[in-house]
Amino acid sequence: MIPFKTCPVCNGEIIEKEVEKLLRGGENTASIMVKTEVCLHCGERLYSPEIIKKFDEIRLKLKSGDVKDFEPSGQFFRVAS
Ligand SMILES: [Zn+2]
């Protein structure tokens, strides 16, 4: 299940954790909770190829406005700096 024993970036210890990932496609944004391996030292997230594929599918849907499967959640704001 775990593809890495230690972090490929810093060699730190890795644990499985549920994290929130924000995805953007076009003007749309979605968040998804995924279980992934996270480095305890540098915070690097080591997503599996399956999860990355899922992210890509979601980004495509967001970009094309095909969001009927997604649950509306709050509003997205852009803040001028
Ligand atoms: Zn690390």
PDB file of the backbone (N, CA, C, O) and the ligand in Angstrom, with CONECT records:
HET     ZN  A 101       1
ATOM      1  N   MET A   1       0.829  -1.205   0.000  1.00  0.00           N
ATOM      2  CA  MET A   1       0.000   0.000   0.000  1.00  0.00           C
ATOM      3  C   MET A   1       0.860   1.250   0.000  1.00  0.00           C
ATOM      4  O   MET A   1       0.667   2.142  -0.826  1.00  0.00           O
ATOM      5  N   ILE A   2       1.800   1.318   0.914  1.00  0.00           N
ATOM      6  CA  ILE A   2       2.641   2.510   0.988  1.00  0.00           C
ATOM      7  C   ILE A   2       3.820   2.361   0.015  1.00  0.00           C
ATOM      8  O   ILE A   2       4.672   1.488   0.180  1.00  0.00           O
ATOM      9  N   PRO A   3       3.847   3.252  -1.021  1.00  0.00           N
ATOM     10  CA  PRO A   3       4.897   3.104  -2.043  1.00  0.00           C
ATOM     11  C   PRO A   3       6.281   3.517  -1.555  1.00  0.00           C
ATOM     12  O   PRO A   3       7.293   3.062  -2.088  1.00  0.00           O
ATOM     13  N   PHE A   4       6.322   4.375  -0.546  1.00  0.00           N
ATOM     14  CA  PHE A   4       7.613   4.824  -0.024  1.00  0.00           C
ATOM     15  C   PHE A   4       7.703   4.461   1.451  1.00  0.00           C
ATOM     16  O   PHE A   4       6.708   4.506   2.174  1.00  0.00           O
ATOM     17  N   LYS A   5       8.910   4.100   1.891  1.00  0.00           N
ATOM     18  CA  LYS A   5       9.109   3.843   3.314  1.00  0.00           C
ATOM     19  C   LYS A   5       9.519   5.126   4.015  1.00  0.00           C
ATOM     20  O   LYS A   5       9.160   5.375   5.166  1.00  0.00           O
ATOM     21  N   THR A   6      10.276   5.926   3.292  1.00  0.00           N
ATOM     22  CA  THR A   6      10.651   7.230   3.827  1.00  0.00           C
ATOM     23  C   THR A   6      10.381   8.280   2.756  1.00  0.00           C
ATOM     24  O   THR A   6      10.199   7.954   1.583  1.00  0.00           O
ATOM     25  N   CYS A   7      10.356   9.538   3.172  1.00  0.00           N
ATOM     26  CA  CYS A   7      10.064  10.637   2.265  1.00  0.00           C
ATOM     27  C   CYS A   7      11.144  10.754   1.177  1.00  0.00           C
ATOM     28  O   CYS A   7      12.331  10.813   1.497  1.00  0.00           O
ATOM     29  N   PRO A   8      10.745  10.788  -0.105  1.00  0.00           N
ATOM     30  CA  PRO A   8      11.749  10.929  -1.166  1.00  0.00           C
ATOM     31  C   PRO A   8      12.383  12.315  -1.198  1.00  0.00           C
ATOM     32  O   PRO A   8      13.412  12.516  -1.843  1.00  0.00           O
ATOM     33  N   VAL A   9      11.770  13.270  -0.501  1.00  0.00           N
ATOM     34  CA  VAL A   9      12.308  14.629  -0.497  1.00  0.00           C
ATOM     35  C   VAL A   9      13.346  14.807   0.611  1.00  0.00           C
ATOM     36  O   VAL A   9      14.451  15.292   0.368  1.00  0.00           O
ATOM     37  N   CYS A  10      12.968  14.402   1.846  1.00  0.00           N
ATOM     38  CA  CYS A  10      13.855  14.689   2.985  1.00  0.00           C
ATOM     39  C   CYS A  10      14.229  13.443   3.777  1.00  0.00           C
ATOM     40  O   CYS A  10      14.937  13.536   4.780  1.00  0.00           O
ATOM     41  N   ASN A  11      13.754  12.266   3.333  1.00  0.00           N
ATOM     42  CA  ASN A  11      14.060  11.019   4.034  1.00  0.00           C
ATOM     43  C   ASN A  11      13.360  10.906   5.390  1.00  0.00           C
ATOM     44  O   ASN A  11      13.716  10.057   6.207  1.00  0.00           O
ATOM     45  N   GLY A  12      12.374  11.757   5.624  1.00  0.00           N
ATOM     46  CA  GLY A  12      11.661  11.735   6.896  1.00  0.00           C
ATOM     47  C   GLY A  12      10.679  10.572   6.989  1.00  0.00           C
ATOM     48  O   GLY A  12      10.464   9.837   6.026  1.00  0.00           O
ATOM     49  N   GLU A  13      10.096  10.427   8.161  1.00  0.00           N
ATOM     50  CA  GLU A  13       9.143   9.347   8.403  1.00  0.00           C
ATOM     51  C   GLU A  13       7.797   9.675   7.764  1.00  0.00           C
ATOM     52  O   GLU A  13       7.373  10.830   7.738  1.00  0.00           O
ATOM     53  N   ILE A  14       7.135   8.641   7.249  1.00  0.00           N
ATOM     54  CA  ILE A  14       5.871   8.817   6.537  1.00  0.00           C
ATOM     55  C   ILE A  14       4.731   8.147   7.289  1.00  0.00           C
ATOM     56  O   ILE A  14       4.870   7.024   7.774  1.00  0.00           O
ATOM     57  N   ILE A  15       3.603   8.842   7.381  1.00  0.00           N
ATOM     58  CA  ILE A  15       2.413   8.236   7.966  1.00  0.00           C
ATOM     59  C   ILE A  15       1.248   8.386   6.997  1.00  0.00           C
ATOM     60  O   ILE A  15       1.240   9.264   6.134  1.00  0.00           O
ATOM     61  N   GLU A  16       0.249   7.492   7.165  1.00  0.00           N
ATOM     62  CA  GLU A  16      -0.956   7.632   6.357  1.00  0.00           C
ATOM     63  C   GLU A  16      -1.897   8.570   7.081  1.00  0.00           C
ATOM     64  O   GLU A  16      -2.111   8.453   8.287  1.00  0.00           O
ATOM     65  N   LYS A  17      -2.457   9.503   6.328  1.00  0.00           N
ATOM     66  CA  LYS A  17      -3.248  10.551   6.949  1.00  0.00           C
ATOM     67  C   LYS A  17      -4.358  10.968   5.998  1.00  0.00           C
ATOM     68  O   LYS A  17      -4.215  10.862   4.780  1.00  0.00           O
ATOM     69  N   GLU A  18      -5.477  11.450   6.564  1.00  0.00           N
ATOM     70  CA  GLU A  18      -6.520  11.991   5.716  1.00  0.00           C
ATOM     71  C   GLU A  18      -6.282  13.495   5.581  1.00  0.00           C
ATOM     72  O   GLU A  18      -6.201  14.214   6.577  1.00  0.00           O
ATOM     73  N   VAL A  19      -6.172  13.956   4.341  1.00  0.00           N
ATOM     74  CA  VAL A  19      -5.889  15.375   4.111  1.00  0.00           C
ATOM     75  C   VAL A  19      -6.914  15.967   3.155  1.00  0.00           C
ATOM     76  O   VAL A  19      -7.563  15.256   2.388  1.00  0.00           O
ATOM     77  N   GLU A  20      -7.040  17.292   3.221  1.00  0.00           N
ATOM     78  CA  GLU A  20      -7.914  17.987   2.288  1.00  0.00           C
ATOM     79  C   GLU A  20      -7.079  18.508   1.132  1.00  0.00           C
ATOM     80  O   GLU A  20      -6.048  19.150   1.329  1.00  0.00           O
ATOM     81  N   LYS A  21      -7.545  18.220  -0.084  1.00  0.00           N
ATOM     82  CA  LYS A  21      -6.836  18.693  -1.265  1.00  0.00           C
ATOM     83  C   LYS A  21      -7.760  19.638  -2.029  1.00  0.00           C
ATOM     84  O   LYS A  21      -8.917  19.312  -2.295  1.00  0.00           O
ATOM     85  N   LEU A  22      -7.240  20.798  -2.374  1.00  0.00           N
ATOM     86  CA  LEU A  22      -8.007  21.744  -3.173  1.00  0.00           C
ATOM     87  C   LEU A  22      -7.638  21.569  -4.637  1.00  0.00           C
ATOM     88  O   LEU A  22      -6.463  21.511  -4.999  1.00  0.00           O
ATOM     89  N   LEU A  23      -8.667  21.487  -5.469  1.00  0.00           N
ATOM     90  CA  LEU A  23      -8.446  21.304  -6.907  1.00  0.00           C
ATOM     91  C   LEU A  23      -9.088  22.446  -7.662  1.00  0.00           C
ATOM     92  O   LEU A  23     -10.193  22.884  -7.340  1.00  0.00           O
ATOM     93  N   ARG A  24      -8.387  22.918  -8.662  1.00  0.00           N
ATOM     94  CA  ARG A  24      -8.924  24.001  -9.480  1.00  0.00           C
ATOM     95  C   ARG A  24      -8.986  23.574 -10.929  1.00  0.00           C
ATOM     96  O   ARG A  24      -8.076  22.921 -11.440  1.00  0.00           O
ATOM     97  N   GLY A  25     -10.081  23.953 -11.591  1.00  0.00           N
ATOM     98  CA  GLY A  25     -10.215  23.738 -13.022  1.00  0.00           C
ATOM     99  C   GLY A  25     -10.976  24.904 -13.589  1.00  0.00           C
ATOM    100  O   GLY A  25     -12.126  25.130 -13.212  1.00  0.00           O
ATOM    101  N   GLY A  26     -10.365  25.657 -14.490  1.00  0.00           N
ATOM    102  CA  GLY A  26     -11.006  26.860 -14.991  1.00  0.00           C
ATOM    103  C   GLY A  26     -11.245  27.809 -13.835  1.00  0.00           C
ATOM    104  O   GLY A  26     -10.327  28.134 -13.082  1.00  0.00           O
ATOM    105  N   GLU A  27     -12.506  28.256 -13.698  1.00  0.00           N
ATOM    106  CA  GLU A  27     -12.853  29.196 -12.631  1.00  0.00           C
ATOM    107  C   GLU A  27     -13.395  28.474 -11.408  1.00  0.00           C
ATOM    108  O   GLU A  27     -13.758  29.109 -10.418  1.00  0.00           O
ATOM    109  N   ASN A  28     -13.451  27.164 -11.474  1.00  0.00           N
ATOM    110  CA  ASN A  28     -14.079  26.402 -10.399  1.00  0.00           C
ATOM    111  C   ASN A  28     -13.051  25.755  -9.474  1.00  0.00           C
ATOM    112  O   ASN A  28     -11.935  25.421  -9.872  1.00  0.00           O
ATOM    113  N   THR A  29     -13.476  25.598  -8.234  1.00  0.00           N
ATOM    114  CA  THR A  29     -12.608  24.987  -7.228  1.00  0.00           C
ATOM    115  C   THR A  29     -13.404  23.931  -6.471  1.00  0.00           C
ATOM    116  O   THR A  29     -14.583  24.124  -6.176  1.00  0.00           O
ATOM    117  N   ALA A  30     -12.756  22.820  -6.161  1.00  0.00           N
ATOM    118  CA  ALA A  30     -13.390  21.789  -5.355  1.00  0.00           C
ATOM    119  C   ALA A  30     -12.402  21.312  -4.306  1.00  0.00           C
ATOM    120  O   ALA A  30     -11.189  21.386  -4.500  1.00  0.00           O
ATOM    121  N   SER A  31     -12.928  20.822  -3.194  1.00  0.00           N
ATOM    122  CA  SER A  31     -12.042  20.232  -2.202  1.00  0.00           C
ATOM    123  C   SER A  31     -12.433  18.773  -2.022  1.00  0.00           C
ATOM    124  O   SER A  31     -13.609  18.417  -2.099  1.00  0.00           O
ATOM    125  N   ILE A  32     -11.440  17.944  -1.782  1.00  0.00           N
ATOM    126  CA  ILE A  32     -11.681  16.526  -1.609  1.00  0.00           C
ATOM    127  C   ILE A  32     -10.829  16.028  -0.447  1.00  0.00           C
ATOM    128  O   ILE A  32      -9.673  16.425  -0.298  1.00  0.00           O
ATOM    129  N   MET A  33     -11.413  15.152   0.378  1.00  0.00           N
ATOM    130  CA  MET A  33     -10.651  14.535   1.461  1.00  0.00           C
ATOM    131  C   MET A  33     -10.074  13.228   0.933  1.00  0.00           C
ATOM    132  O   MET A  33     -10.815  12.369   0.452  1.00  0.00           O
ATOM    133  N   VAL A  34      -8.780  13.077   1.019  1.00  0.00           N
ATOM    134  CA  VAL A  34      -8.149  11.842   0.553  1.00  0.00           C
ATOM    135  C   VAL A  34      -7.195  11.305   1.610  1.00  0.00           C
ATOM    136  O   VAL A  34      -6.581  12.049   2.375  1.00  0.00           O
ATOM    137  N   LYS A  35      -7.096   9.960   1.617  1.00  0.00           N
ATOM    138  CA  LYS A  35      -6.102   9.311   2.469  1.00  0.00           C
ATOM    139  C   LYS A  35      -4.817   9.223   1.674  1.00  0.00           C
ATOM    140  O   LYS A  35      -4.803   8.715   0.553  1.00  0.00           O
ATOM    141  N   THR A  36      -3.762   9.708   2.244  1.00  0.00           N
ATOM    142  CA  THR A  36      -2.499   9.660   1.525  1.00  0.00           C
ATOM    143  C   THR A  36      -1.347   9.564   2.517  1.00  0.00           C
ATOM    144  O   THR A  36      -1.527   9.714   3.726  1.00  0.00           O
ATOM    145  N   GLU A  37      -0.177   9.315   1.982  1.00  0.00           N
ATOM    146  CA  GLU A  37       1.004   9.288   2.842  1.00  0.00           C
ATOM    147  C   GLU A  37       1.562  10.707   2.958  1.00  0.00           C
ATOM    148  O   GLU A  37       1.736  11.411   1.963  1.00  0.00           O
ATOM    149  N   VAL A  38       1.832  11.096   4.179  1.00  0.00           N
ATOM    150  CA  VAL A  38       2.340  12.437   4.424  1.00  0.00           C
ATOM    151  C   VAL A  38       3.635  12.333   5.221  1.00  0.00           C
ATOM    152  O   VAL A  38       3.735  11.554   6.169  1.00  0.00           O
ATOM    153  N   CYS A  39       4.617  13.125   4.826  1.00  0.00           N
ATOM    154  CA  CYS A  39       5.893  13.138   5.548  1.00  0.00           C
ATOM    155  C   CYS A  39       5.734  13.926   6.842  1.00  0.00           C
ATOM    156  O   CYS A  39       5.237  15.052   6.839  1.00  0.00           O
ATOM    157  N   LEU A  40       6.162  13.322   7.944  1.00  0.00           N
ATOM    158  CA  LEU A  40       6.060  13.993   9.241  1.00  0.00           C
ATOM    159  C   LEU A  40       7.046  15.144   9.349  1.00  0.00           C
ATOM    160  O   LEU A  40       6.850  16.069  10.138  1.00  0.00           O
ATOM    161  N   HIS A  41       8.097  15.083   8.560  1.00  0.00           N
ATOM    162  CA  HIS A  41       9.160  16.081   8.692  1.00  0.00           C
ATOM    163  C   HIS A  41       8.893  17.330   7.835  1.00  0.00           C
ATOM    164  O   HIS A  41       8.894  18.448   8.349  1.00  0.00           O
ATOM    165  N   CYS A  42       8.662  17.131   6.514  1.00  0.00           N
ATOM    166  CA  CYS A  42       8.528  18.306   5.636  1.00  0.00           C
ATOM    167  C   CYS A  42       7.106  18.513   5.139  1.00  0.00           C
ATOM    168  O   CYS A  42       6.823  19.513   4.480  1.00  0.00           O
ATOM    169  N   GLY A  43       6.202  17.577   5.446  1.00  0.00           N
ATOM    170  CA  GLY A  43       4.805  17.758   5.058  1.00  0.00           C
ATOM    171  C   GLY A  43       4.497  17.369   3.627  1.00  0.00           C
ATOM    172  O   GLY A  43       3.368  17.543   3.169  1.00  0.00           O
ATOM    173  N   GLU A  44       5.479  16.846   2.914  1.00  0.00           N
ATOM    174  CA  GLU A  44       5.271  16.405   1.542  1.00  0.00           C
ATOM    175  C   GLU A  44       4.170  15.342   1.489  1.00  0.00           C
ATOM    176  O   GLU A  44       4.155  14.406   2.289  1.00  0.00           O
ATOM    177  N   ARG A  45       3.245  15.505   0.530  1.00  0.00           N
ATOM    178  CA  ARG A  45       2.177  14.516   0.356  1.00  0.00           C
ATOM    179  C   ARG A  45       2.508  13.611  -0.818  1.00  0.00           C
ATOM    180  O   ARG A  45       2.822  14.072  -1.916  1.00  0.00           O
ATOM    181  N   LEU A  46       2.431  12.318  -0.562  1.00  0.00           N
ATOM    182  CA  LEU A  46       2.828  11.352  -1.583  1.00  0.00           C
ATOM    183  C   LEU A  46       1.586  10.659  -2.118  1.00  0.00           C
ATOM    184  O   LEU A  46       1.216   9.575  -1.668  1.00  0.00           O
ATOM    185  N   TYR A  47       0.955  11.303  -3.081  1.00  0.00           N
ATOM    186  CA  TYR A  47      -0.275  10.762  -3.621  1.00  0.00           C
ATOM    187  C   TYR A  47       0.007   9.557  -4.513  1.00  0.00           C
ATOM    188  O   TYR A  47       1.002   9.520  -5.237  1.00  0.00           O
ATOM    189  N   SER A  48      -0.884   8.576  -4.446  1.00  0.00           N
ATOM    190  CA  SER A  48      -0.747   7.402  -5.313  1.00  0.00           C
ATOM    191  C   SER A  48      -1.194   7.785  -6.719  1.00  0.00           C
ATOM    192  O   SER A  48      -1.928   8.757  -6.898  1.00  0.00           O
ATOM    193  N   PRO A  49      -0.746   7.013  -7.729  1.00  0.00           N
ATOM    194  CA  PRO A  49      -1.150   7.297  -9.121  1.00  0.00           C
ATOM    195  C   PRO A  49      -2.668   7.302  -9.290  1.00  0.00           C
ATOM    196  O   PRO A  49      -3.202   8.071 -10.089  1.00  0.00           O
ATOM    197  N   GLU A  50      -3.370   6.435  -8.531  1.00  0.00           N
ATOM    198  CA  GLU A  50      -4.835   6.383  -8.631  1.00  0.00           C
ATOM    199  C   GLU A  50      -5.449   7.704  -8.168  1.00  0.00           C
ATOM    200  O   GLU A  50      -6.374   8.228  -8.788  1.00  0.00           O
ATOM    201  N   ILE A  51      -4.919   8.225  -7.077  1.00  0.00           N
ATOM    202  CA  ILE A  51      -5.448   9.486  -6.550  1.00  0.00           C
ATOM    203  C   ILE A  51      -5.140  10.630  -7.510  1.00  0.00           C
ATOM    204  O   ILE A  51      -5.987  11.494  -7.737  1.00  0.00           O
ATOM    205  N   ILE A  52      -3.954  10.640  -8.067  1.00  0.00           N
ATOM    206  CA  ILE A  52      -3.579  11.703  -9.010  1.00  0.00           C
ATOM    207  C   ILE A  52      -4.490  11.655 -10.235  1.00  0.00           C
ATOM    208  O   ILE A  52      -4.866  12.693 -10.779  1.00  0.00           O
ATOM    209  N   LYS A  53      -4.841  10.439 -10.664  1.00  0.00           N
ATOM    210  CA  LYS A  53      -5.755  10.285 -11.792  1.00  0.00           C
ATOM    211  C   LYS A  53      -7.129  10.861 -11.443  1.00  0.00           C
ATOM    212  O   LYS A  53      -7.771  11.526 -12.256  1.00  0.00           O
ATOM    213  N   LYS A  54      -7.554  10.586 -10.219  1.00  0.00           N
ATOM    214  CA  LYS A  54      -8.840  11.109  -9.760  1.00  0.00           C
ATOM    215  C   LYS A  54      -8.818  12.637  -9.717  1.00  0.00           C
ATOM    216  O   LYS A  54      -9.785  13.285 -10.115  1.00  0.00           O
ATOM    217  N   PHE A  55      -7.718  13.207  -9.237  1.00  0.00           N
ATOM    218  CA  PHE A  55      -7.564  14.664  -9.220  1.00  0.00           C
ATOM    219  C   PHE A  55      -7.728  15.220 -10.635  1.00  0.00           C
ATOM    220  O   PHE A  55      -8.422  16.215 -10.843  1.00  0.00           O
ATOM    221  N   ASP A  56      -7.078  14.565 -11.608  1.00  0.00           N
ATOM    222  CA  ASP A  56      -7.138  15.028 -13.001  1.00  0.00           C
ATOM    223  C   ASP A  56      -8.566  14.994 -13.524  1.00  0.00           C
ATOM    224  O   ASP A  56      -9.009  15.914 -14.211  1.00  0.00           O
ATOM    225  N   GLU A  57      -9.291  13.909 -13.187  1.00  0.00           N
ATOM    226  CA  GLU A  57     -10.685  13.792 -13.628  1.00  0.00           C
ATOM    227  C   GLU A  57     -11.524  14.926 -13.046  1.00  0.00           C
ATOM    228  O   GLU A  57     -12.351  15.522 -13.736  1.00  0.00           O
ATOM    229  N   ILE A  58     -11.296  15.210 -11.768  1.00  0.00           N
ATOM    230  CA  ILE A  58     -12.058  16.278 -11.109  1.00  0.00           C
ATOM    231  C   ILE A  58     -11.717  17.628 -11.728  1.00  0.00           C
ATOM    232  O   ILE A  58     -12.604  18.449 -11.963  1.00  0.00           O
ATOM    233  N   ARG A  59     -10.432  17.858 -11.992  1.00  0.00           N
ATOM    234  CA  ARG A  59     -10.016  19.133 -12.610  1.00  0.00           C
ATOM    235  C   ARG A  59     -10.676  19.321 -13.977  1.00  0.00           C
ATOM    236  O   ARG A  59     -11.115  20.417 -14.325  1.00  0.00           O
ATOM    237  N   LEU A  60     -10.736  18.238 -14.737  1.00  0.00           N
ATOM    238  CA  LEU A  60     -11.371  18.312 -16.057  1.00  0.00           C
ATOM    239  C   LEU A  60     -12.842  18.669 -15.937  1.00  0.00           C
ATOM    240  O   LEU A  60     -13.357  19.501 -16.684  1.00  0.00           O
ATOM    241  N   LYS A  61     -13.516  18.024 -14.980  1.00  0.00           N
ATOM    242  CA  LYS A  61     -14.936  18.298 -14.759  1.00  0.00           C
ATOM    243  C   LYS A  61     -15.148  19.743 -14.332  1.00  0.00           C
ATOM    244  O   LYS A  61     -16.080  20.405 -14.787  1.00  0.00           O
ATOM    245  N   LEU A  62     -14.280  20.222 -13.461  1.00  0.00           N
ATOM    246  CA  LEU A  62     -14.392  21.610 -13.012  1.00  0.00           C
ATOM    247  C   LEU A  62     -14.216  22.563 -14.192  1.00  0.00           C
ATOM    248  O   LEU A  62     -14.937  23.552 -14.334  1.00  0.00           O
ATOM    249  N   LYS A  63     -13.248  22.239 -15.021  1.00  0.00           N
ATOM    250  CA  LYS A  63     -12.930  23.105 -16.148  1.00  0.00           C
ATOM    251  C   LYS A  63     -14.092  23.161 -17.142  1.00  0.00           C
ATOM    252  O   LYS A  63     -14.392  24.220 -17.692  1.00  0.00           O
ATOM    253  N   SER A  64     -14.740  22.021 -17.368  1.00  0.00           N
ATOM    254  CA  SER A  64     -15.819  21.982 -18.349  1.00  0.00           C
ATOM    255  C   SER A  64     -17.159  22.347 -17.721  1.00  0.00           C
ATOM    256  O   SER A  64     -18.177  22.383 -18.412  1.00  0.00           O
ATOM    257  N   GLY A  65     -17.169  22.621 -16.404  1.00  0.00           N
ATOM    258  CA  GLY A  65     -18.399  23.011 -15.731  1.00  0.00           C
ATOM    259  C   GLY A  65     -19.325  21.835 -15.448  1.00  0.00           C
ATOM    260  O   GLY A  65     -20.500  22.027 -15.135  1.00  0.00           O
ATOM    261  N   ASP A  66     -18.799  20.622 -15.555  1.00  0.00           N
ATOM    262  CA  ASP A  66     -19.590  19.413 -15.312  1.00  0.00           C
ATOM    263  C   ASP A  66     -19.537  19.092 -13.816  1.00  0.00           C
ATOM    264  O   ASP A  66     -18.837  18.174 -13.389  1.00  0.00           O
ATOM    265  N   VAL A  67     -20.290  19.867 -13.029  1.00  0.00           N
ATOM    266  CA  VAL A  67     -20.158  19.771 -11.572  1.00  0.00           C
ATOM    267  C   VAL A  67     -21.424  19.216 -10.911  1.00  0.00           C
ATOM    268  O   VAL A  67     -21.619  19.372  -9.706  1.00  0.00           O
ATOM    269  N   LYS A  68     -22.273  18.575 -11.699  1.00  0.00           N
ATOM    270  CA  LYS A  68     -23.536  18.086 -11.137  1.00  0.00           C
ATOM    271  C   LYS A  68     -23.321  17.012 -10.068  1.00  0.00           C
ATOM    272  O   LYS A  68     -24.160  16.836  -9.185  1.00  0.00           O
ATOM    273  N   ASP A  69     -22.191  16.292 -10.150  1.00  0.00           N
ATOM    274  CA  ASP A  69     -21.903  15.260  -9.153  1.00  0.00           C
ATOM    275  C   ASP A  69     -21.329  15.844  -7.868  1.00  0.00           C
ATOM    276  O   ASP A  69     -21.229  15.154  -6.854  1.00  0.00           O
ATOM    277  N   PHE A  70     -20.955  17.110  -7.918  1.00  0.00           N
ATOM    278  CA  PHE A  70     -20.291  17.710  -6.760  1.00  0.00           C
ATOM    279  C   PHE A  70     -21.299  18.456  -5.898  1.00  0.00           C
ATOM    280  O   PHE A  70     -22.271  19.035  -6.382  1.00  0.00           O
ATOM    281  N   GLU A  71     -21.026  18.414  -4.611  1.00  0.00           N
ATOM    282  CA  GLU A  71     -21.917  19.060  -3.661  1.00  0.00           C
ATOM    283  C   GLU A  71     -21.452  20.499  -3.431  1.00  0.00           C
ATOM    284  O   GLU A  71     -20.295  20.722  -3.074  1.00  0.00           O
ATOM    285  N   PRO A  72     -22.347  21.487  -3.634  1.00  0.00           N
ATOM    286  CA  PRO A  72     -21.931  22.867  -3.373  1.00  0.00           C
ATOM    287  C   PRO A  72     -21.534  23.025  -1.911  1.00  0.00           C
ATOM    288  O   PRO A  72     -22.195  22.492  -1.020  1.00  0.00           O
ATOM    289  N   SER A  73     -20.464  23.751  -1.673  1.00  0.00           N
ATOM    290  CA  SER A  73     -19.986  23.916  -0.313  1.00  0.00           C
ATOM    291  C   SER A  73     -19.401  25.304  -0.147  1.00  0.00           C
ATOM    292  O   SER A  73     -18.271  25.556  -0.567  1.00  0.00           O
ATOM    293  N   GLY A  74     -20.145  26.196   0.452  1.00  0.00           N
ATOM    294  CA  GLY A  74     -19.654  27.547   0.684  1.00  0.00           C
ATOM    295  C   GLY A  74     -19.469  28.304  -0.612  1.00  0.00           C
ATOM    296  O   GLY A  74     -20.000  27.917  -1.653  1.00  0.00           O
ATOM    297  N   GLN A  75     -18.719  29.377  -0.543  1.00  0.00           N
ATOM    298  CA  GLN A  75     -18.460  30.197  -1.705  1.00  0.00           C
ATOM    299  C   GLN A  75     -16.974  30.366  -1.880  1.00  0.00           C
ATOM    300  O   GLN A  75     -16.196  30.246  -0.933  1.00  0.00           O
ATOM    301  N   PHE A  76     -16.594  30.646  -3.106  1.00  0.00           N
ATOM    302  CA  PHE A  76     -15.188  30.859  -3.369  1.00  0.00           C
ATOM    303  C   PHE A  76     -14.940  32.353  -3.514  1.00  0.00           C
ATOM    304  O   PHE A  76     -15.647  33.030  -4.260  1.00  0.00           O
ATOM    305  N   PHE A  77     -13.954  32.868  -2.816  1.00  0.00           N
ATOM    306  CA  PHE A  77     -13.664  34.300  -2.870  1.00  0.00           C
ATOM    307  C   PHE A  77     -12.242  34.539  -3.358  1.00  0.00           C
ATOM    308  O   PHE A  77     -11.310  33.798  -3.045  1.00  0.00           O
ATOM    309  N   ARG A  78     -12.123  35.584  -4.121  1.00  0.00           N
ATOM    310  CA  ARG A  78     -10.793  36.010  -4.550  1.00  0.00           C
ATOM    311  C   ARG A  78     -10.509  37.328  -3.863  1.00  0.00           C
ATOM    312  O   ARG A  78     -11.328  38.246  -3.906  1.00  0.00           O
ATOM    313  N   VAL A  79      -9.364  37.424  -3.236  1.00  0.00           N
ATOM    314  CA  VAL A  79      -9.047  38.627  -2.476  1.00  0.00           C
ATOM    315  C   VAL A  79      -7.958  39.415  -3.192  1.00  0.00           C
ATOM    316  O   VAL A  79      -6.879  38.894  -3.477  1.00  0.00           O
ATOM    317  N   ALA A  80      -8.253  40.654  -3.471  1.00  0.00           N
ATOM    318  CA  ALA A  80      -7.269  41.516  -4.145  1.00  0.00           C
ATOM    319  C   ALA A  80      -6.123  41.823  -3.190  1.00  0.00           C
ATOM    320  O   ALA A  80      -6.344  42.104  -2.012  1.00  0.00           O
ATOM    321  N   SER A  81      -4.918  41.768  -3.697  1.00  0.00           N
ATOM    322  CA  SER A  81      -3.784  42.045  -2.813  1.00  0.00           C
ATOM    323  C   SER A  81      -3.196  43.425  -3.114  1.00  0.00           C
ATOM    324  O   SER A  81      -2.231  43.838  -2.471  1.00  0.00           O
TER     325      SER A  81
HETATM  326 ZN    ZN A 101       9.837  14.885   3.845  1.00  0.00          ZN2+
END
